[in-house]
Amino acid sequence: MWRFQTGNRIELERGLYCIETLFGFFVSGTARSSDNFKSLVNLCVLGKSEIEKDRNTESLIKKGEDKNLNLELKKLWELDNLLISNEGESSLLNSEVEVLRNFENNLKYDNERYETGLPFKGEVDLPDNFEVSKRRLNSLVSRFRRDPVLYENYKSVFEEQLMSGVIDQVDIAKDDLVDRIYYAPHHPVIREQKESNRTRLRIVFDMSSKERWSLSLNDNLHSGPNLNPNLLTLLLKFRMNGIGIVADIERAFLSIGLKEVDRNCQRFLWIDKIPPTEIKVYRNTTVSFGVKSSPFHLAATIKHHVRTFENSKKAAYKALNDCLYVDDLIISLNDINEAVETCRDAKNILASANMNLREWRANSPELTTIWQNNNFEKKPEDNLIAIKVLGIVWNTVTDELKYDLTSILRALEMDKYTKRSILQMFCKLIDPMGLIAAFTITSKILLQETWRKF
């Protein structure tokens, strides 16, 4: 068969190729369904001359190459439309109901915090991913050699997490007793906070990492139903009353423990010094940022916990149940006394679940003063006036919403544009309320024209 190939080959998606032969185009490789089942594909399309005459064939191949990019574009439209569709009106899917039921049955409150397990799909196919993780660590070590400050900051994060029990070291001599093992690569995400002139380092684990032809941890997990409130509804409620209030949960995901049986699926490799003399194995003991199911676990755990206070602390229950988007609390009230009580009760409710609701901000100087006088919230060191609320800049003094276009203006300085760079540029701008629709409509038209012509 190989002698009939012309040498022209196009990758339609990972592992699936369109190969040109003397007799026509040959599709071969491994395709995955939405359920991650592998299917071997061998399809020969005869009549090379007819295909060459058909210009649409080239278009079809191009679509295969841009499959992932088109999915990103689809996500952008869905976000812009606030996921409003016929599907959104229906109840949860059967699989989501089952995931939620299993979560409720297995959630436990232990050692002053909740513990849950990973929602694996039916048949688990999970290679350990050790070699990929080791290669990524070696690449990270090379970066540390060039930037010793980054290494020290990185190391301090792991040391603090080790002391607090967020991670622990693994004795690999006992691996014969472990059912499932997965090593996740990790990398730093550095964010400059221009309002406070500080730099924030977050270590992110790549739970989608995998060898070719293999499945990752995320491939084997259910994502769970989306339990977060509708963005538009949440922001409209935020602007409905006179006193706007925001807060966030400190290290929200790390506040929920992971059951012992699943912790070895969140292993990672680390070194104690540069240059490294040995590689050590650690694992996360909590729900981790980067795991497909983590947003569901956080929302479901909080909803389960606050249900206990539905009758005794009605205002705080409603705020936490309806106005918490991932780890951000966003509410508005009209009465100062009600605001003080609701915020105090909300903080105490989450504290009983080992979650710290902090960094309170409000557009009311009176409420801010009451917080500081009662040691509810210390005066912020950075004394920020403008903060971000779901991607929109909120000035707490003037009570105005603004849009930060800095990243877009910076992107416009690029010498060369691609479909991906254009898409990434406009993904940086979120306008769920349509306040700047006159501007965003231009970007939508540009995206449509780009996809139509290229």
Buried (B, 14 or more C-beta within 10 A) or exposed (E): EEEEEEEEEBEBBBBBBBBBBEEBBBBBBBBBEEEBEEEEBEEEBEEBEEBEEEEEBEEEBEEBBBEEBBEBBEEBEEBBEBBEEEEEEEEBEEEBEEBBEBBEEEBEBEEEBBBBBBBBBEEBEBBBBBEBBBEBBEEBBEEBEEEEEBBEBBBEBBEEBBEEEBBEEBEEEEEEEBEBBBBBBBBBEEEEEEBEEEEEEEBBBBBBBBEEEBBBBBBBBBBBBBBBBBBBEBBEBBEEBEBBBBBBBBBBBBBBBBBEEBBBBBBBBBBEEEEBEEBEBBBBBBBBBBBBBBBBBBBBBBBBBBEEBEEEBEBBBBBBBEBBBBBBBBBBBEEBEEBBBBBBBBBEBBEEBBBBBEBBBBBBEEBBEBBEEEEBBEEBEEEBEBBBBBEBBBBBEEEEBBBBBEEBEEBEEEEEEEBEEBBBBBBBBBBBBEBBEEEBEEBBEEBEEBBEEE
